[in-house]
Amino acid sequence: MQKEAVFLSLADFLIPAHKRMPKFSDVCSFADAQAALDFRVDLKDAFDKSLQTDLANGAEAHLENINQNDKPAFSAVTTIAITTYYMNPRVRELIGYPGQENVQYDPKETQVYVTDGSLGHVVARGRKYRPTPGL
C-alpha cells in the first residue's frame, strides 16, 4: 500500500465524519499533509516511519501498535493529521474560527488588558524565572 493511501486511512480513522464535520479525506489531501510537514521538518522521519505498514490489521491496530512501540511516529502522524485538518478553510468555517486576524491598535495607548484586571492572577503569583539550559 502506498504512503498516501496509508496516511489517508489513518487520518480518516483519527478524524471520522461526525454530524456536520467531514472526515479528514473529504477536505484534506496527502499533499496538504506534506505541506504541513514543511512547517514541521522535525517530524518528517517519524511521519514516514508511521506510514510503513500495509494496514493488514486495520488503521486502529496500526495506530495502537505505534502508540505503544514508537511514540515519535504516533505523535508525528497524529500531529500532522490534526493540524492539517484544522487549518483547512472549510473546517475553520464550520467551527467558526476565522484564523488569525490583523487587529490594529495604537502602541502608545494603554491596552485594556492592563487595566481591566485580567492580569491580576499573573501579578499576584509573582515573578517566575526558569534558566535556559546550557546558558
N, C-alpha and C positions, 0 to 999 in steps of 0.2 A: 504494500500500500504506500502511495507516495505521501510526502510530508504534508502537502496541502490537505489531502483528504483526512489524514490522521488529525491534524490540528482542528479542522472544522468539526470533526466528530467529537473531539474532546471539548471544544468550545461550546458546541450545542448541548453537550451534557451538563457543562458548568452553568450555561445560561440558556435554559429552555424557554420556549414561549410561555407566557403566563398572562392571562387576561388580555389587556391591551398592549402588553410589551412583547415585541417579537423575539424569536430565538436569535442567537448570535449570527448564524449564516444567512438570516433573512435581511440583515442590514450591514454586515461586515464581511470582508473577504480575507483571504490569506495575505494578499498584497497589503491590506490595511494593517495587519499584524506585523508584517515585515517593516512597514513604515514606522510603526510604534517601536520596533526593535532598534531603529536608527537613533532613537532618543535614549534607549537603554542598552547600549552596546555591551554593558557588563553582563547582560542576561543572555546574549546570543548563544554561547556554548551550551549553557544549561538548557536553553529553549530547544536547541537542536537535539540535545540528548533526550529530552522529554518526548520527542516525536519518533524515536527509534523503536517502533513497535508495529506489528501488523493488526493490532486490536483484535486478535483472535478470541480473546476472552471478554471483549467489550471495553468501552470507554471507562466505565466506572471501575472495573477491575484494574485497568492500567493506571488510572489516577490514584487508586488506593495503594497500588504497588509502589509508585514513585513517591507518594506521600510518606510511606513507611521506610523506603530504602534509598531515596535520592531526593532529599528535601530541596536542594537548589533547583533541580529540574521541575519539581512540583511548583515551587514558588515562581519560577520563570514562566511556565505555561499559564498559570492562573493569573499572574500579574498582567501579562500581555493580553490575555483574553478579556479580562475585566476592564483594563484601561482602554483598549481598542473599542470595546462596546460603548462605554460611557462617554467617549469622545465623539461618537457618531452623531451627526447633526439631528437625525430623526429621533434617536434615543434621547438626546438632550431636550428636544422639543417635547417629547412625550412625558418626561419627568419635570418639565417646567424650568430647566436650567439653561439660561441663555449663554452661558460661558462667561469668561472674564469680560468685564466692561471697563472702558476708559472713563473714569469719573474725574471730572475737572474739579480742582479745589485751589484755593489761594493758600500757598505755603506760609504766608505771613500771618494768616488768620489762625487763631487758636481753634483746634479741632474739637468738635463736640464730645468725642470720647474722652478727652482730657478733663472736661468739666462736668460730665453727666454722672460720674461715679462708677462707670463700668470698669474702671481700672482699680477700683478700691481694694479688691481682694489681692491684686498683684502688689500694690503698695503695702498692704497690711502684712503680707507674708515676708516682706523684706527682700534684700538682695540675695541672689543665688549666683554662685560662680563655680564653674567646673573647669579646671585647667585642661587645655588641649594636650593630649598625649604627644610626647616627643618634642614639645617646645619648651 
